Amino acid sequence: MTLHRNQRTKTTAADRALLLVPYQPSGRFSRWLVPCAVIVCVLAVLLAWGYQELQPLVSRERTFVIFVASSAGVFGTIVYVANFLSRSRSVAISGAAGIAAALCFLVTSQSLAGARAVRAGAPAGIVDNTRWRFTQGVQAPSSAGSARRAVSGWQLAVYWAIEATVFLALGGFAAICASREPFCERCGKRTSEEHWTRTVANVSRAGLNRMKTAMTIGDLVAPEPERLAARGRPVVFTATACPGCGELVVFAVTAPRVRGMFAIGGERELRKDLLLDPESEQALLAGLDDLEATAARQESNPASA
């Protein structure tokens, strides 16, 4: 299905007017949704157990913040992978599954904390136990790390609220992101096969901003509005296709992250998951050829830039 270079022609006005259409999930889900949801809830319970068991071992406040953030990151990764494997394309259902997993984590975590409080003399009832912990406080790391301090009252309530918000938001967000990954409805596979990659060298800041807000292929591959600067960055166009039938093709546009004169690592995603039908693909590739030809002319004859 790869388009050969000799099949491309120069872009026409009709080509440049073609709209950039983002991929939209179909809203469907597969039979794997329920098993994956059960598995992620079980894993959330196990993660909550480890979370509670390791908390008393953290002695410094800064280390505790890193520990909580790392736990949330692991939880979000579990939710994302489970929803990705479930082949769910329903944003609402996936989001609900992620929030359910977060609730499993939070309920288990609070139950284990309540059980620890019972061993310390707290009443066994849920309401009385929570009130006791709220009044007596729980042991938390201090900034010095020499001794643990009791956190109670509004400070404990704020911590519980932040913890619940982080895990609920992360669970829902990770699940929704997984459901939005391009999925071929014809053969039931994700777009994991690289179709082609093209790099446009030395794109200016104005060019990056134009690409980020482009509505048509013509806007995306328009010539540079200003003279190419020495600090212009390369922009990579990457198309991926369904490995089964190759019918679903999407492309992304990325650029390296730069601060000042130096690259700081990683990529800045300008556009993601834009659909490519054969007509749009031919127009895009022809436009990229035009950009390469223009850049070559400017390099060979800087005075004309």
Number of C-alpha atoms within 10 A of each C-alpha: 9 8 13 9 11 6 9 16 14 13 19 12 8 10 20 19 15 17 15 17 16 15 19 15 17 16 14 13 17 13 10 14 20 13 12 20 20 15 16 25 23 15 18 26 21 15 20 24 18 13 18 17 13 11 15 13 10 17 18 17 16 14 14 19 13 11 16 15 15 12 17 21 16 14 24 25 16 23 33 25 15 27 28 23 15 21 23 28 26 20 22 15 20 33 25 16 26 32 22 20 30 30 19 19 26 20 15 19 22 17 18 17 18 21 16 13 20 16 10 9 11 18 18 14 11 12 9 12 20 20 15 19 20 17 14 15 18 16 14 20 23 17 15 11 14 10 12 18 14 12 19 19 13 11 12 18 13 12 13 14 11 12 15 17 13 15 24 22 15 23 29 25 20 25 31 26 16 24 30 20 18 26 24 21 15 12 14 13 17 20 24 15 14 15 19 13 12 15 15 17 16 17 23 21 17 13 22 21 12 18 22 17 12 17 15 19 24 22 19 22 23 18 17 19 11 12 13 20 11 9 14 16 21 16 24 19 20 18 23 22 25 24 18 16 13 17 18 23 26 24 23 17 23 21 20 16 14 15 9 7 7 9 12 11 10 11 15 13 15 17 17 16 21 17 20 23 13 12 10 20 21 21 26 24 23 21 25 22 20 18 18 17 12 15 21 13 13 15 13 11 10 12 7 9 14
